[in-house]
Amino acid sequence: IMDELMEGCIWIYNSKHQGLIGTSCLYQQGFLVTDEKGNTAAFLKELYLDSTAPQLSMKRNLSGVTTDDSYIYVEGYTEAGAALTCNGQEVELTGSYFSYKQPLSYGKNEIQVVAKDIAGNETRYTAAVKRPFWSMKFLKWIILGAAAVVLIIIETTVLVRGKRRSRR
């Protein structure tokens, strides 16, 4: 077996100078193969080491959002070739952009978006979105329902009194 030869490495630091966030390296590895008859062949194989997580940008920060709707749109961008999931559901990409309609239940909803590249590196985004049970939409229907019941009671009372007066 031939020695490993490092062709080139790119060391990737984040913009806030908080340290190394990944490396991308190209290696060439030589192999010498001999069969039972003594025939020998040499092979050179290029290996690419990728430890950099894929880019994941959200259109808006969903953390702490409160909504009366039964869904929320999770939108953003990830790098080409990355696989994307939202709460475990595969999300379709259109030219590296995504827009996913995430259903919400009442109460606190945890939303987790994961971008994973072919090397298995992951970038995660997590947010908590709240959908209150007693929302203004719900309260509006209760008030309208109560007003309808009051109107029916008033109409019935007026109708009954009118019939009693007409009998006298």
C-alpha positions as a Markdown table, in Angstrom:
| # | Residue | x | y | z |
|---|---|---|---|---|
| 1 | Ile | 0.0 | 0.0 | 0.0 |
| 2 | Met | 1.3 | 3.4 | -1.0 |
| 3 | Asp | 1.5 | 6.3 | 1.4 |
| 4 | Glu | -1.4 | 8.8 | 1.7 |
| 5 | Leu | -0.8 | 12.1 | -0.1 |
| 6 | Met | -2.8 | 15.2 | 1.0 |
| 7 | Glu | -3.6 | 17.3 | -2.0 |
| 8 | Gly | -5.2 | 20.2 | -0.3 |
| 9 | Cys | -7.4 | 21.3 | 2.7 |
| 10 | Ile | -9.7 | 24.2 | 3.2 |
| 11 | Trp | -10.2 | 25.1 | 6.8 |
| 12 | Ile | -13.5 | 26.8 | 7.4 |
| 13 | Tyr | -14.0 | 29.3 | 10.2 |
| 14 | Asn | -17.3 | 31.1 | 11.0 |
| 15 | Ser | -17.6 | 34.9 | 10.5 |
| 16 | Lys | -17.6 | 35.7 | 14.3 |
| 17 | His | -14.1 | 34.0 | 14.7 |
| 18 | Gln | -15.4 | 31.6 | 17.2 |
| 19 | Gly | -13.3 | 28.8 | 15.9 |
| 20 | Leu | -13.1 | 26.1 | 13.3 |
| 21 | Ile | -16.5 | 24.9 | 12.0 |
| 22 | Gly | -15.4 | 22.4 | 9.4 |
| 23 | Thr | -12.9 | 21.2 | 6.9 |
| 24 | Ser | -13.0 | 20.1 | 3.3 |
| 25 | Cys | -9.9 | 18.0 | 2.2 |
| 26 | Leu | -9.0 | 16.2 | -0.9 |
| 27 | Tyr | -6.7 | 13.2 | -0.4 |
| 28 | Gln | -5.2 | 10.8 | -2.9 |
| 29 | Gln | -4.6 | 7.2 | -1.7 |
| 30 | Gly | -2.5 | 4.8 | -3.8 |
| 31 | Phe | -3.2 | 1.0 | -3.7 |
| 32 | Leu | -1.0 | -1.7 | -4.9 |
| 33 | Val | -2.9 | -5.0 | -5.7 |
| 34 | Thr | -1.3 | -8.3 | -6.4 |
| 35 | Asp | -3.1 | -11.5 | -7.4 |
| 36 | Glu | -2.2 | -15.2 | -6.8 |
| 37 | Lys | -0.1 | -15.3 | -10.0 |
| 38 | Gly | 2.0 | -12.3 | -9.0 |
| 39 | Asn | 0.4 | -9.8 | -11.3 |
| 40 | Thr | 0.5 | -6.3 | -9.8 |
| 41 | Ala | -1.6 | -3.3 | -10.5 |
| 42 | Ala | -1.5 | 0.2 | -9.0 |
| 43 | Phe | -4.6 | 2.3 | -8.4 |
| 44 | Leu | -4.9 | 5.9 | -7.3 |
| 45 | Lys | -8.2 | 6.8 | -5.5 |
| 46 | Glu | -9.2 | 10.4 | -4.6 |
| 47 | Leu | -10.9 | 10.7 | -1.3 |
| 48 | Tyr | -12.8 | 13.8 | -0.3 |
| 49 | Leu | -13.3 | 14.6 | 3.4 |
| 50 | Asp | -16.2 | 16.9 | 4.2 |
| 51 | Ser | -16.9 | 17.8 | 7.8 |
| 52 | Thr | -18.7 | 21.1 | 7.1 |
| 53 | Ala | -22.4 | 21.1 | 7.9 |
| 54 | Pro | -24.7 | 22.3 | 5.1 |
| 55 | Gln | -26.0 | 25.9 | 5.1 |
| 56 | Leu | -29.5 | 26.3 | 6.4 |
| 57 | Ser | -31.2 | 29.8 | 6.4 |
| 58 | Met | -34.7 | 30.4 | 7.6 |
| 59 | Lys | -36.8 | 33.1 | 6.0 |
| 60 | Arg | -38.0 | 34.2 | 9.5 |
| 61 | Asn | -37.3 | 33.1 | 13.0 |
| 62 | Leu | -40.3 | 31.1 | 14.2 |
| 63 | Ser | -39.1 | 30.8 | 17.8 |
| 64 | Gly | -41.7 | 32.3 | 20.2 |
| 65 | Val | -44.3 | 32.9 | 17.5 |
| 66 | Thr | -47.9 | 32.7 | 18.6 |
| 67 | Thr | -50.6 | 32.1 | 15.9 |
| 68 | Asp | -54.3 | 31.3 | 15.8 |
| 69 | Asp | -53.9 | 29.3 | 12.6 |
| 70 | Ser | -53.8 | 25.5 | 12.4 |
| 71 | Tyr | -50.5 | 25.7 | 10.4 |
| 72 | Ile | -47.4 | 27.7 | 9.9 |
| 73 | Tyr | -45.2 | 28.1 | 6.8 |
| 74 | Val | -41.6 | 27.0 | 7.4 |
| 75 | Glu | -39.6 | 28.7 | 4.7 |
| 76 | Gly | -35.9 | 29.2 | 3.8 |
| 77 | Tyr | -32.8 | 28.1 | 1.9 |
| 78 | Thr | -30.3 | 25.2 | 2.1 |
| 79 | Glu | -27.3 | 24.2 | 0.0 |
| 80 | Ala | -27.8 | 22.3 | -3.2 |
| 81 | Gly | -27.8 | 18.6 | -2.8 |
| 82 | Ala | -28.8 | 18.6 | 0.9 |
| 83 | Ala | -31.8 | 16.6 | 2.1 |
| 84 | Leu | -34.3 | 18.5 | 4.2 |
| 85 | Thr | -36.8 | 17.4 | 6.8 |
| 86 | Cys | -39.3 | 19.2 | 9.0 |
| 87 | Asn | -40.3 | 17.3 | 12.1 |
| 88 | Gly | -39.2 | 14.1 | 10.3 |
| 89 | Gln | -41.2 | 14.7 | 7.2 |
| 90 | Glu | -39.2 | 15.1 | 3.9 |
| 91 | Val | -39.4 | 18.6 | 2.5 |
| 92 | Glu | -39.2 | 19.2 | -1.3 |
| 93 | Leu | -36.6 | 21.7 | -2.5 |
| 94 | Thr | -37.1 | 24.0 | -5.4 |
| 95 | Gly | -33.7 | 25.2 | -6.5 |
| 96 | Ser | -32.4 | 25.0 | -2.8 |
| 97 | Tyr | -35.4 | 26.9 | -1.5 |
| 98 | Phe | -38.2 | 25.4 | 0.5 |
| 99 | Ser | -41.7 | 26.3 | 1.7 |
| 100 | Tyr | -43.4 | 23.7 | 4.0 |
| 101 | Lys | -46.9 | 24.0 | 5.5 |
| 102 | Gln | -46.4 | 22.6 | 9.0 |
| 103 | Pro | -49.6 | 21.6 | 10.8 |
| 104 | Leu | -50.0 | 22.9 | 14.4 |
| 105 | Ser | -51.9 | 21.5 | 17.3 |
| 106 | Tyr | -53.2 | 23.5 | 20.2 |
| 107 | Gly | -50.5 | 24.4 | 22.7 |
| 108 | Lys | -46.8 | 24.4 | 22.2 |
| 109 | Asn | -45.5 | 23.0 | 18.9 |
| 110 | Glu | -41.8 | 22.0 | 18.5 |
| 111 | Ile | -40.5 | 22.6 | 15.0 |
| 112 | Gln | -37.2 | 21.0 | 14.0 |
| 113 | Val | -35.8 | 21.5 | 10.5 |
| 114 | Val | -32.7 | 19.4 | 9.6 |
| 115 | Ala | -30.5 | 19.8 | 6.5 |
| 116 | Lys | -28.2 | 16.8 | 5.8 |
| 117 | Asp | -25.6 | 16.7 | 3.1 |
| 118 | Ile | -24.3 | 13.6 | 1.3 |
| 119 | Ala | -21.4 | 13.2 | 3.8 |
| 120 | Gly | -23.9 | 13.0 | 6.7 |
| 121 | Asn | -23.2 | 16.4 | 8.1 |
| 122 | Glu | -26.3 | 18.1 | 9.6 |
| 123 | Thr | -27.5 | 21.5 | 10.4 |
| 124 | Arg | -30.5 | 21.8 | 12.7 |
| 125 | Tyr | -32.9 | 24.6 | 13.4 |
| 126 | Thr | -35.4 | 24.3 | 16.3 |
| 127 | Ala | -38.2 | 26.6 | 17.3 |
| 128 | Ala | -41.2 | 26.5 | 19.6 |
| 129 | Val | -44.5 | 27.9 | 18.1 |
| 130 | Lys | -47.6 | 28.4 | 20.3 |
| 131 | Arg | -51.2 | 27.9 | 19.1 |
| 132 | Pro | -53.5 | 29.0 | 22.0 |
| 133 | Phe | -56.8 | 27.2 | 22.5 |
| 134 | Trp | -58.5 | 30.5 | 23.5 |
| 135 | Ser | -57.7 | 32.6 | 20.5 |
| 136 | Met | -59.5 | 35.7 | 19.3 |
| 137 | Lys | -61.0 | 33.7 | 16.4 |
| 138 | Phe | -62.4 | 31.1 | 18.8 |
| 139 | Leu | -63.7 | 33.9 | 21.1 |
| 140 | Lys | -65.4 | 35.7 | 18.2 |
| 141 | Trp | -67.4 | 32.6 | 17.4 |
| 142 | Ile | -68.4 | 32.2 | 21.1 |
| 143 | Ile | -69.6 | 35.8 | 21.2 |
| 144 | Leu | -71.5 | 35.5 | 17.9 |
| 145 | Gly | -73.1 | 32.3 | 19.1 |
| 146 | Ala | -74.1 | 33.9 | 22.5 |
| 147 | Ala | -75.5 | 36.9 | 20.6 |
| 148 | Ala | -77.6 | 34.6 | 18.4 |
| 149 | Val | -79.0 | 32.7 | 21.4 |
| 150 | Val | -79.9 | 36.0 | 23.1 |
| 151 | Leu | -81.7 | 37.2 | 19.9 |
| 152 | Ile | -83.6 | 34.0 | 19.7 |
| 153 | Ile | -84.7 | 34.3 | 23.3 |
| 154 | Ile | -85.8 | 37.9 | 22.8 |
| 155 | Glu | -87.7 | 37.0 | 19.6 |
| 156 | Thr | -89.4 | 34.1 | 21.3 |
| 157 | Thr | -90.3 | 36.2 | 24.3 |
| 158 | Val | -91.8 | 39.0 | 22.1 |
| 159 | Leu | -93.7 | 36.4 | 20.0 |
| 160 | Val | -95.1 | 34.7 | 23.1 |
| 161 | Arg | -96.2 | 38.0 | 24.7 |
| 162 | Gly | -97.7 | 39.1 | 21.4 |
| 163 | Lys | -99.9 | 36.0 | 21.2 |
| 164 | Arg | -101.0 | 36.4 | 24.8 |
| 165 | Arg | -102.1 | 40.0 | 24.1 |
| 166 | Ser | -103.9 | 39.0 | 20.9 |
| 167 | Arg | -106.0 | 36.5 | 22.9 |
| 168 | Arg | -107.2 | 39.1 | 25.4 |
